[in-house]
Amino acid sequence: MKRPIIYIAATLLLTASCKPKFDEAAPKAGPVTEAVFASGSIEPKDAYILTSLSDGFMTRSYVSENDLVTDKQLLFRLDNRQQNTQVEIAQTNVAYAKLNASSSAPALLQIKAQMEASKVKQDADSMTLARYQRLYATHSVSRQDLDNAAVAYQSSNSSYRALQESYKATADRSRQELTNTQSQLQNARAGNQYYELMAIGAGKVYQVFKKQGDLVRRGDKVAQIGNPDSIIIYLDIDEGSIGKIQTGQQVLVELNTDKGKTLEARIHKIYPHFNETSQSYKVEARFTKETPGLISGTQLQANIITNRKENAMLIPHVYVGPGNKVLVKKGDKIDTAVITTGIVSDDWIEVLSGLNATDKIVKMK
């Protein structure tokens, strides 16, 4: 009689132990904030990299980090001995070109002497031709004699004109060579300025990449200079979040050098260019208050506040499944509901529709 009762009790216990267990929660009203996480760094405003335009050893460094500089102040000097040699060669070439372009140039004097001799012959041949023409009119000379005199005159006249053209061409060529050598000298002297690196406007030296004695190649970074009165925050935003970013949004910043301290900034500018290397968009933010002691290049983490509500219907993030589905308990039954979401934070999701404030939602333990 007792064995069936024991069997039934054991069966009921087994059935009870297989019943699913759920955690329950209810929507609550409260504030919710949506934020986009971003990493980045701080840089001086209007910063630029002073770059070398020539090769050479750094012979003098006149500044170091944190120095304030003025516009066109000499900051670094490179070894320019090779360039000075080029200047000296160009000066010598100009001197020779000036001599060749002067009226006393040997080449011009030689042609001029030939012209004078040719002119004398031309005049003599002209007089001979005139005399033979008179004699021919009186039948004192033959037609052949007259033709020979005419040919001689034409030849000497052509020679004289050819020498005139040669003189002009030689003079023009000499003047052109003088112009070219003067341009080369000007370029050589201008090239000397590339060995003296000067500041482009007033600013502060934030970084010096080359020290005295270093070999500097053309295109090498030598120093970073920027506005000493302002620091800019540069943030990298992923493709999925850039559409939420707008100018004026609040940014909560934590510097890697000062963990635990939050600084406030605002979005100032959104750059419309996608960086293929970092796979992100660049966003610029500015601190809302002056923050002394900031160091250029400091890495940081930031949360950009993109949306905020003070009284929203919220449910825990973990209760929402794929497709925004939630399990709703109604008495002893559990149904599935699809909700419309609003702001999504790390822990909470705003419910716009699909649930009532009195509904109970569940999830498997």
Buried (B, 14 or more C-beta within 10 A) or exposed (E): EEEEEEEEEEEEEEEEEEEEEBEEBEBEEEEBBBBBEBBBBBBBBEBBEBBBEBBBEBBEBEBEEEBEBEEEBEBBBBBBEEBBEBBEBBBEBBEEBBEBBEEEBEBBEEBBEBBEEBBEBBEEBBEBBEEBEEBBEEEEBEEEEBEBBBEBBEEBBEBBEEBBEBBEEBBEEBEEBBEEBBEBBEEBBEBBEBBBBBBEBBBBBBBBBBEEEEEBEEEBBBBBBBBBEEBBBBBBBEEEBBEBBEEEBBBBBBBEEBEEEEBEBBBBEBEEEEEEEEEBBBBBBBBEEEBEEBEBEBEBBBBBBBBBBEEBBBBBEEBBEEEBBBBBBEEEEBEEBEBEBBBBBEEBBBBEEBBEEEBBBBBEE
